[in-house]
Amino acid sequence: MDSIDRKILAELEHDGRLTVTELGDRVGLSIAPCHRRLRELERSGVIVGYRAVVNPASVGLGVEVLANVTMDRGDFDTIAAFEEGIAAVPEVRHAERLFGVPDYLLRVVAPSLEDYGTLRDQKLATLPGVRQITSTIVMKTVVDNRPLPIMAKAVSG
């Protein structure tokens, strides 16, 4: 990946709706080479998709909770069943397995605190292997969906 590929990625992270013509103009390429590079970035898995970023509150999901999940056992079958269960809960926007305690960090959305409580008690806490869930309500999102510092790497490396 060279500096032009990094420029392409930086531009698309800023505005994923750019046409190939606009993208080429911004990175200094004509349409055909820009299109080839873009397709190669997609084919190789560097670009994994495109999507709209939706404000959760504007669609009735104004409560965001960080849920720390501690497991009571860590055998393969339990972990696999838990992760499969988490993947099936649409309110879980982001889930990460961690080293140490807690075992998982989940970012969960809900219409209200009452709805989150129900989700927590009836879905999350009933998943295989869950020992404890500690929930922290997000007061304010300061940084979200920030583009990767792609160009910083290009300058230093």
Backbone as a printed PyTorch tensor [residue, N CA C, xyz], in Angstrom:
tensor([[[  0.8480,  -1.1700,   0.0000],
         [  0.0000,   0.0000,   0.0000],
         [  0.8940,   1.2340,   0.0000]],

        [[  0.6620,   2.0980,  -0.9690],
         [  1.4810,   3.2930,  -1.0750],
         [  0.7020,   4.5290,  -0.5940]],

        [[  1.3180,   5.6870,  -0.7470],
         [  0.7020,   6.9160,  -0.2410],
         [ -0.5950,   7.2620,  -0.9830]],

        [[ -0.7090,   6.9010,  -2.2390],
         [ -1.9540,   7.1710,  -2.9760],
         [ -3.0910,   6.3010,  -2.4380]],

        [[ -2.7930,   5.0230,  -2.1750],
         [ -3.8110,   4.1620,  -1.5690],
         [ -4.2520,   4.7310,  -0.2260]],

        [[ -3.3090,   5.2190,   0.5550],
         [ -3.6430,   5.8060,   1.8600],
         [ -4.5030,   7.0640,   1.6860]],

        [[ -4.2040,   7.8510,   0.6600],
         [ -5.0230,   9.0340,   0.3880],
         [ -6.4390,   8.6210,  -0.0010]],

        [[ -6.5450,   7.5910,  -0.8230],
         [ -7.8650,   7.0820,  -1.2140],
         [ -8.6520,   6.6730,   0.0250]],

        [[ -8.0250,   5.9120,   0.9030],
         [ -8.7000,   5.4630,   2.1230],
         [ -9.1010,   6.6330,   3.0060]],

        [[ -8.2060,   7.5990,   3.1640],
         [ -8.5170,   8.7560,   4.0000],
         [ -9.7020,   9.5400,   3.4270]],

        [[ -9.7260,   9.7270,   2.1340],
         [-10.8360,  10.4570,   1.5000],
         [-12.1500,   9.7020,   1.6660]],

        [[-12.1250,   8.3830,   1.4810],
         [-13.3530,   7.5990,   1.6070],
         [-13.8320,   7.5130,   3.0520]],

        [[-12.9130,   7.4950,   4.0010],
         [-13.3560,   7.5060,   5.3940],
         [-14.0150,   8.8350,   5.7390]],

        [[-13.5640,   9.8810,   5.1230],
         [-14.1760,  11.1960,   5.3470],
         [-15.5290,  11.2980,   4.6430]],

        [[-15.6250,  10.7550,   3.4230],
         [-16.8600,  10.8220,   2.6430],
         [-16.9560,   9.5980,   1.7470]],

        [[-17.6530,   8.5770,   2.2100],
         [-17.7890,   7.3230,   1.4810],
         [-18.6830,   7.3970,   0.2570]],

        [[-19.3050,   8.5580,   0.0220],
         [-20.2020,   8.7070,  -1.1340],
         [-19.5320,   9.3870,  -2.3180]],

        [[-18.2320,   9.5850,  -2.2480],
         [-17.5300,  10.2000,  -3.3750],
         [-17.6590,   9.3380,  -4.6180]],

        [[-17.8420,   9.9780,  -5.7610],
         [-17.7780,   9.2390,  -7.0230],
         [-16.3100,   8.9450,  -7.3180]],

        [[-16.0590,   8.0290,  -8.2310],
         [-14.6820,   7.7140,  -8.6110],
         [-14.0280,   8.9540,  -9.2210]],

        [[-14.7870,   9.7460,  -9.9570],
         [-14.2560,  10.9770, -10.5410],
         [-13.8130,  11.9480,  -9.4470]],

        [[-14.6830,  12.1660,  -8.4470],
         [-14.3370,  13.0710,  -7.3410],
         [-13.1440,  12.5330,  -6.5590]],

        [[-13.1470,  11.2340,  -6.2970],
         [-12.0530,  10.6080,  -5.5600],
         [-10.7410,  10.7670,  -6.3180]],

        [[-10.7710,  10.4920,  -7.6030],
         [ -9.5640,  10.6460,  -8.4230],
         [ -9.0340,  12.0670,  -8.4010]],

        [[ -9.9290,  13.0490,  -8.5010],
         [ -9.5150,  14.4560,  -8.4410],
         [ -8.8290,  14.7610,  -7.1190]],

        [[ -9.3630,  14.2390,  -6.0340],
         [ -8.8050,  14.5390,  -4.7130],
         [ -7.4490,  13.8980,  -4.4710]],

        [[ -7.2100,  12.7350,  -5.1100],
         [ -5.9360,  12.0380,  -4.8750],
         [ -4.9690,  12.1700,  -6.0500]],

        [[ -5.3770,  12.8840,  -7.0910],
         [ -4.4860,  13.1450,  -8.2160],
         [ -4.3820,  12.0130,  -9.2190]],

        [[ -5.4740,  11.2810,  -9.4320],
         [ -5.4880,  10.1960, -10.4160],
         [ -6.6310,  10.4030, -11.3980]],

        [[ -6.4640,   9.8650, -12.6050],
         [ -7.5880,   9.8500, -13.5340],
         [ -8.5350,   8.7190, -13.1210]],

        [[ -9.6790,   8.6560, -13.7800],
         [-10.7320,   7.7240, -13.3580],
         [-10.2830,   6.2660, -13.3950]],

        [[ -9.6970,   5.8210, -14.4920],
         [ -9.3610,   4.3910, -14.6310],
         [ -8.3740,   3.9010, -13.5670]],

        [[ -7.2350,   4.5760, -13.3530],
         [ -6.3290,   4.0760, -12.3060],
         [ -6.9300,   4.1920, -10.9020]],

        [[ -7.7230,   5.2290, -10.6800],
         [ -8.3780,   5.3770,  -9.3750],
         [ -9.3350,   4.2090,  -9.1650]],

        [[-10.1080,   3.8800, -10.1730],
         [-11.0620,   2.7750, -10.0820],
         [-10.3450,   1.4500,  -9.8420]],

        [[ -9.2360,   1.2210, -10.5380],
         [ -8.4570,  -0.0160, -10.3420],
         [ -7.9570,  -0.1220,  -8.9030]],

        [[ -7.4100,   0.9630,  -8.3900],
         [ -6.9060,   0.9500,  -7.0110],
         [ -8.0360,   0.7080,  -6.0150]],

        [[ -9.1540,   1.3610,  -6.2500],
         [-10.3020,   1.2090,  -5.3590],
         [-10.7750,  -0.2440,  -5.3430]],

        [[-10.9160,  -0.8450,  -6.5020],
         [-11.3520,  -2.2450,  -6.5780],
         [-10.3470,  -3.1820,  -5.9090]],

        [[ -9.0500,  -2.9000,  -6.0500],
         [ -8.0340,  -3.7310,  -5.4010],
         [ -8.1100,  -3.5870,  -3.8820]],

        [[ -8.3500,  -2.3780,  -3.3860],
         [ -8.5040,  -2.1830,  -1.9370],
         [ -9.7190,  -2.9480,  -1.4140]],

        [[-10.7710,  -3.0070,  -2.2150],
         [-11.9580,  -3.7770,  -1.8330],
         [-11.6830,  -5.2770,  -1.9220]],

        [[-11.0750,  -5.7160,  -3.0260],
         [-10.7990,  -7.1390,  -3.2320],
         [ -9.8830,  -7.7130,  -2.1540]],

        [[ -8.8940,  -6.9310,  -1.7510],
         [ -7.9110,  -7.4120,  -0.7760],
         [ -8.4040,  -7.3350,   0.6690]],

        [[ -9.5800,  -6.7610,   0.8820],
         [-10.1430,  -6.7030,   2.2340],
         [ -9.7230,  -5.4920,   3.0340]],

        [[ -8.9910,  -4.5480,   2.4280],
         [ -8.6480,  -3.3130,   3.1430],
         [ -9.9210,  -2.5020,   3.3630]],

        [[-10.7340,  -2.3700,   2.3220],
         [-12.0610,  -1.7610,   2.4500],
         [-13.0450,  -2.9110,   2.6110]],

        [[-13.7340,  -2.9400,   3.7410],
         [-14.6350,  -4.0600,   4.0190],
         [-16.1010,  -3.7280,   3.7690]],

        [[-16.4250,  -2.4720,   3.4760],
         [-17.8080,  -2.1360,   3.1830],
         [-18.0430,  -0.6400,   3.2170]],

        [[-19.2670,  -0.2800,   2.8960],
         [-19.7030,   1.1140,   2.9140],
         [-21.0320,   1.1500,   3.6450]],

        [[-21.2810,   2.2380,   4.3910],
         [-22.5420,   2.3200,   5.1190],
         [-22.8520,   3.7630,   5.4790]],

        [[-24.1050,   3.9880,   5.7910],
         [-24.5130,   5.2820,   6.3250],
         [-24.3150,   5.2400,   7.8340]],

        [[-23.8880,   6.3330,   8.4240],
         [-23.7510,   6.4440,   9.8680],
         [-24.9980,   7.1530,  10.3730]],

        [[-25.8160,   6.4410,  11.1610],
         [-27.1110,   6.9350,  11.6020],
         [-27.0180,   7.3880,  13.0590]],

        [[-27.6040,   8.5180,  13.3580],
         [-27.6830,   9.0160,  14.7270],
         [-28.6990,   8.1590,  15.4840]],

        [[-28.2680,   7.3620,  16.4830],
         [-29.1930,   6.4600,  17.1860],
         [-30.3890,   7.1850,  17.8130]],

        [[-30.1680,   8.3490,  18.3990],
         [-31.2610,   9.0750,  19.0530],
         [-32.3430,   9.4650,  18.0460]],

        [[-31.9560,   9.7380,  16.8020],
         [-32.9340,  10.1600,  15.8040],
         [-33.8590,   9.0240,  15.3690]],

        [[-33.5040,   7.7840,  15.6920],
         [-34.3660,   6.6460,  15.3730],
         [-34.8860,   5.9730,  16.6460]],

        [[-34.9350,   6.7500,  17.7370],
         [-35.5450,   6.2550,  18.9750],
         [-34.6650,   5.3970,  19.8450]],

        [[-33.3550,   5.4260,  19.6290],
         [-32.4230,   4.6400,  20.4510],
         [-31.4870,   5.5870,  21.1900]],

        [[-32.0550,   6.3730,  22.0940],
         [-31.3300,   7.4470,  22.7500],
         [-30.4910,   7.0550,  23.9500]],

        [[-30.5770,   5.8070,  24.3820],
         [-29.7830,   5.3580,  25.5240],
         [-28.6810,   4.4470,  25.0120]],

        [[-27.4500,   4.7650,  25.4120],
         [-26.3120,   3.9180,  25.0660],
         [-25.6480,   3.4680,  26.3580]],

        [[-25.3280,   2.1910,  26.4110],
         [-24.7600,   1.6020,  27.6230],
         [-23.5050,   0.8220,  27.2510]],

        [[-22.4830,   0.9740,  28.0740],
         [-21.2960,   0.1190,  27.9710],
         [-21.4900,  -0.9880,  28.9930]],

        [[-21.5550,  -2.2100,  28.5220],
         [-21.7780,  -3.3500,  29.4030],
         [-20.5090,  -4.1810,  29.4760]],

        [[-19.9730,  -4.2940,  30.6740],
         [-18.8070,  -5.1340,  30.9250],
         [-19.3090,  -6.5070,  31.3540]],

        [[-18.9260,  -7.5400,  30.6220],
         [-19.3980,  -8.8890,  30.9060],
         [-18.2340,  -9.7260,  31.4150]],

        [[-18.4370, -10.3250,  32.5820],
         [-17.4700, -11.2550,  33.1530],
         [-18.0760, -12.6500,  33.0760]],

        [[-17.3110, -13.5630,  32.5390],
         [-17.7810, -14.9310,  32.3490],
         [-17.4530, -15.7810,  33.5650]],

        [[-18.2560, -16.8240,  33.7890],
         [-17.9460, -17.7220,  34.9020],
         [-17.1040, -18.9050,  34.4610]],

        [[-16.9690, -19.0950,  33.1640],
         [-16.0810, -20.1280,  32.6270],
         [-15.6370, -19.7080,  31.2280]],

        [[-14.4770, -20.1990,  30.8290],
         [-13.9100, -19.7610,  29.5640],
         [-13.5800, -20.8830,  28.6010]],

        [[-14.2950, -22.0040,  28.7240],
         [-14.0340, -23.1060,  27.7980],
         [-14.5360, -22.7400,  26.4010]],

        [[-14.0190, -23.4180,  25.4040],
         [-14.3060, -23.0980,  24.0090],
         [-15.8010, -23.0870,  23.7080]],

        [[-16.5100, -24.1190,  24.1420],
         [-17.9380, -24.2220,  23.8170],
         [-18.7470, -23.0860,  24.4350]],

        [[-18.4340, -22.7330,  25.6710],
         [-19.1530, -21.6420,  26.3360],
         [-18.8880, -20.3210,  25.6390]],

        [[-17.6290, -20.0500,  25.3350],
         [-17.2640, -18.7960,  24.6610],
         [-17.9320, -18.7210,  23.2920]],

        [[-17.8820, -19.8160,  22.5460],
         [-18.5030, -19.8370,  21.2160],
         [-20.0100, -19.6010,  21.3110]],

        [[-20.6740, -20.2270,  22.2740],
         [-22.1190, -20.0520,  22.4410],
         [-22.4520, -18.6300,  22.8680]],

        [[-21.6350, -18.0650,  23.7660],
         [-21.8640, -16.6840,  24.1980],
         [-21.7130, -15.7310,  23.0130]],

        [[-20.6410, -15.8770,  22.2540],
         [-20.3940, -14.9800,  21.1250],
         [-21.4700, -15.1240,  20.0500]],

        [[-21.9380, -16.3200,  19.8230],
         [-23.0340, -16.5230,  18.8820],
         [-24.3020, -15.8350,  19.3950]],

        [[-24.5460, -15.9540,  20.6930],
         [-25.7160, -15.3050,  21.2930],
         [-25.6420, -13.7970,  21.2100]],

        [[-24.4890, -13.2210,  21.4920],
         [-24.3000, -11.7650,  21.4210],
         [-24.5120, -11.2800,  19.9930]],

        [[-24.0040, -12.0270,  19.0210],
         [-24.1470, -11.6340,  17.6240],
         [-25.6100, -11.5980,  17.1900]],

        [[-26.4720, -12.3230,  17.8860],
         [-27.8930, -12.3790,  17.5310],
         [-28.7290, -11.2940,  18.2140]],

        [[-28.1150, -10.4750,  19.0560],
         [-28.8490,  -9.4120,  19.7590],
         [-28.6290,  -8.1100,  18.9950]],

        [[-29.6310,  -7.6210,  18.2610],
         [-29.4220,  -6.4490,  17.4030],
         [-29.0870,  -5.1640,  18.1630]],

        [[-29.4520,  -5.0840,  19.4110],
         [-29.1490,  -3.8850,  20.1970],
         [-27.6720,  -3.7770,  20.5550]],

        [[-26.9290,  -4.8580,  20.4150],
         [-25.4840,  -4.8480,  20.6680],
         [-24.8190,  -4.3150,  19.4030]],

        [[-24.3450,  -3.0800,  19.4840],
         [-23.7350,  -2.4350,  18.3180],
         [-22.2850,  -2.8150,  18.1420]],

        [[-21.6370,  -3.1620,  19.2320],
         [-20.2000,  -3.4320,  19.1860],
         [-19.8880,  -4.3840,  20.3310]],

        [[-19.0950,  -5.3910,  20.0680],
         [-18.7060,  -6.3390,  21.1180],
         [-17.2450,  -6.7000,  20.9290]],

        [[-16.5070,  -6.6340,  22.0140],
         [-15.0820,  -6.9660,  21.9670],
         [-14.7450,  -7.9340,  23.0870]],

        [[-13.9660,  -8.9590,  22.7490],
         [-13.4300,  -9.8600,  23.7640],
         [-12.1130,  -9.2680,  24.2330]],

        [[-11.9270,  -9.2240,  25.5340],
         [-10.7700,  -8.5660,  26.1260],
         [ -9.8700,  -9.5680,  26.8360]],

        [[ -8.6060,  -9.1940,  27.0100],
         [ -7.7260,  -9.9310,  27.9180],
         [ -7.9890,  -9.3790,  29.3060]],

        [[ -8.0350, -10.2390,  30.3020],
         [ -8.2540,  -9.7780,  31.6710],
         [ -9.7310,  -9.6750,  32.0020]],

        [[-10.0190,  -8.8820,  33.0090],
         [-11.3930,  -8.7140,  33.4960],
         [-11.8180,  -7.2920,  33.2100]],

        [[-12.9520,  -7.0710,  32.6160],
         [-13.9660,  -8.0430,  32.2230],
         [-13.5410,  -8.8120,  30.9790]],

        [[-14.3150,  -9.8310,  30.6780],
         [-14.0100, -10.6530,  29.5100],
         [-14.4860, -10.0170,  28.2090]],

        [[-15.5900,  -9.2590,  28.2900],
         [-16.1690,  -8.6210,  27.1000],
         [-16.5920,  -7.1940,  27.4230]],

        [[-16.5030,  -6.3540,  26.4140],
         [-17.0570,  -5.0070,  26.4770],
         [-18.0760,  -4.8970,  25.3550]],

        [[-19.3140,  -4.5630,  25.7190],
         [-20.3870,  -4.4260,  24.7480],
         [-20.8580,  -2.9790,  24.7180]],

        [[-21.1800,  -2.4880,  23.5480],
         [-21.8100,  -1.1760,  23.3740],
         [-23.2320,  -1.4820,  22.9290]],

        [[-24.1930,  -1.1010,  23.7590],
         [-25.5830,  -1.4910,  23.5680],
         [-26.4510,  -0.2380,  23.4700]],

        [[-27.4520,  -0.2530,  22.5760],
         [-28.4030,   0.8520,  22.4740],
         [-29.7960,   0.3610,  22.8450]],

        [[-30.6100,   1.3050,  23.3340],
         [-31.9870,   0.9940,  23.7080],
         [-32.8030,   2.2870,  23.6740]],

        [[-34.1120,   2.1550,  23.5590],
         [-34.9580,   3.3510,  23.5730],
         [-34.9710,   4.0610,  24.9310]],

        [[-34.8660,   3.2990,  26.0220],
         [-34.9450,   3.8880,  27.3640],
         [-34.1520,   3.0300,  28.3430]],

        [[-33.9480,   3.5450,  29.5470],
         [-33.2700,   2.7590,  30.5790],
         [-34.0830,   1.5250,  30.9470]],

        [[-35.4050,   1.6860,  30.9740],
         [-36.2620,   0.5450,  31.2680],
         [-36.0950,  -0.5470,  30.2090]],

        [[-36.0500,  -0.1350,  28.9480],
         [-35.8460,  -1.1110,  27.8760],
         [-34.4830,  -1.7810,  27.9850]],

        [[-33.4480,  -1.0050,  28.3420],
         [-32.1340,  -1.6140,  28.5240],
         [-32.1750,  -2.6260,  29.6690]],

        [[-32.8370,  -2.2590,  30.7670],
         [-32.9390,  -3.1850,  31.9070],
         [-33.5730,  -4.5040,  31.5120]],

        [[-34.6240,  -4.4290,  30.7190],
         [-35.2860,  -5.6430,  30.2400],
         [-34.3520,  -6.4440,  29.3370]],

        [[-33.6920,  -5.7680,  28.4240],
         [-32.7330,  -6.4280,  27.5290],
         [-31.6230,  -7.0980,  28.3330]],

        [[-31.0990,  -6.3860,  29.2970],
         [-30.0220,  -6.9140,  30.1300],
         [-30.4650,  -8.1740,  30.8690]],

        [[-31.6410,  -8.0860,  31.5170],
         [-32.1190,  -9.2020,  32.3390],
         [-32.6040, -10.3970,  31.5170]],

        [[-33.2770, -10.1320,  30.3980],
         [-33.9110, -11.2170,  29.6510],
         [-33.0540, -11.7870,  28.5260]],

        [[-32.1230, -10.9980,  28.0030],
         [-31.2880, -11.5080,  26.9090],
         [-29.8250, -11.6520,  27.3080]],

        [[-29.2040, -10.5460,  27.7290],
         [-27.7570, -10.5780,  27.9770],
         [-27.3890, -11.4840,  29.1450]],

        [[-28.0790, -11.3410,  30.2600],
         [-27.7300, -12.1100,  31.4570],
         [-28.0380, -13.5940,  31.3230]],

        [[-28.8660, -13.9550,  30.3530],
         [-29.2260, -15.3640,  30.1800],
         [-28.3260, -16.0930,  29.1810]],

        [[-27.3840, -15.3890,  28.5950],
         [-26.4790, -16.0240,  27.6390],
         [-25.5370, -16.9880,  28.3570]],

        [[-25.0600, -18.0260,  27.6590],
         [-24.2010, -19.0310,  28.2860],
         [-22.9500, -18.4280,  28.9170]],

        [[-22.6770, -18.8440,  30.1560],
         [-21.4340, -18.5060,  30.8190],
         [-21.3760, -17.1520,  31.5020]],

        [[-22.4130, -16.3560,  31.4360],
         [-22.3610, -15.0140,  32.0250],
         [-22.4280, -15.1150,  33.5470]],

        [[-21.4280, -14.5380,  34.2080],
         [-21.4290, -14.4680,  35.6620],
         [-21.9230, -13.1180,  36.1320]],

        [[-21.4490, -12.0470,  35.4500],
         [-21.7690, -10.7030,  35.9270],
         [-21.7800,  -9.7360,  34.7540]],

        [[-22.7130,  -8.7840,  34.8040],
         [-22.7450,  -7.6870,  33.8450],
         [-22.7370,  -6.3940,  34.6390]],

        [[-21.7820,  -5.5380,  34.3520],
         [-21.7180,  -4.2180,  34.9580],
         [-22.0180,  -3.2070,  33.8600]],

        [[-23.0480,  -2.4110,  34.0750],
         [-23.5130,  -1.4790,  33.0420],
         [-23.1540,  -0.0500,  33.4120]],

        [[-22.6530,   0.6820,  32.4330],
         [-22.3320,   2.0930,  32.5880],
         [-23.0770,   2.8610,  31.5080]],

        [[-23.8770,   3.8290,  31.9260],
         [-24.6540,   4.6080,  30.9710],
         [-23.7660,   5.6950,  30.3790]],

        [[-23.8030,   5.8070,  29.0570],
         [-23.0280,   6.8350,  28.3670],
         [-23.7490,   8.1670,  28.5290]],

        [[-23.0580,   9.1390,  29.1180],
         [-23.6230,  10.4650,  29.3030],
         [-23.5240,  11.2860,  28.0310]],

        [[-22.3660,  11.1970,  27.3710],
         [-22.1190,  12.0040,  26.1810],
         [-21.0370,  11.3140,  25.3500]],

        [[-21.2700,  11.2240,  24.0630],
         [-20.2490,  10.6860,  23.1680],
         [-19.3710,  11.8430,  22.7070]],

        [[-18.1030,  11.7390,  22.9690],
         [-17.1600,  12.8130,  22.6340],
         [-16.5200,  12.5560,  21.2730]],

        [[-16.0890,  11.3300,  21.0150],
         [-15.4860,  10.9480,  19.7430],
         [-16.1490,   9.6460,  19.3140]],

        [[-16.6250,   9.6060,  18.0720],
         [-17.2750,   8.4040,  17.5780],
         [-17.0380,   8.3100,  16.0750]],

        [[-16.8160,   7.1100,  15.5990],
         [-16.6300,   6.8730,  14.1680],
         [-15.5190,   7.7220,  13.5680]],

        [[-14.4990,   7.9670,  14.3240],
         [-13.3520,   8.7300,  13.8210],
         [-12.6190,   7.9050,  12.7710]],

        [[-12.2470,   8.5280,  11.6640],
         [-11.4510,   7.7960,  10.6720],
         [-10.1150,   7.3350,  11.2740]],

        [[ -9.5840,   6.2570,  10.7290],
         [ -8.2760,   5.7800,  11.1540],
         [ -7.2170,   6.8080,  10.7780]],

        [[ -6.1390,   6.9000,  11.5410],
         [ -5.0770,   7.8630,  11.2170],
         [ -4.1680,   7.3280,  10.1060]],

        [[ -4.7570,   7.0850,   8.9630],
         [ -4.0520,   6.4570,   7.8290],
         [ -2.9080,   7.3140,   7.3210]],

        [[ -3.1450,   8.5920,   7.1620],
         [ -2.1100,   9.4750,   6.5980],
         [ -0.9580,   9.6570,   7.5780]],

        [[ -1.2160,   9.5990,   8.8670],
         [ -0.1330,   9.7110,   9.8520],
         [  0.8700,   8.5800,   9.6500]],

        [[  0.3870,   7.3860,   9.3540],
         [  1.2680,   6.2460,   9.1010],
         [  2.0920,   6.4870,   7.8350]],

        [[  1.4790,   7.0570,   6.8210],
         [  2.1760,   7.2950,   5.5690],
         [  3.3320,   8.2730,   5.7580]],

        [[  3.1330,   9.2750,   6.6350],
         [  4.1650,  10.2790,   6.8740],
         [  5.3130,   9.6610,   7.6570]],

        [[  4.9840,   8.8600,   8.6970],
         [  6.0280,   8.3130,   9.5500],
         [  6.6370,   7.0350,   8.9970]],

        [[  5.9280,   6.3590,   8.1040],
         [  6.4420,   5.0650,   7.6500],
         [  6.5900,   5.0600,   6.1960]]])
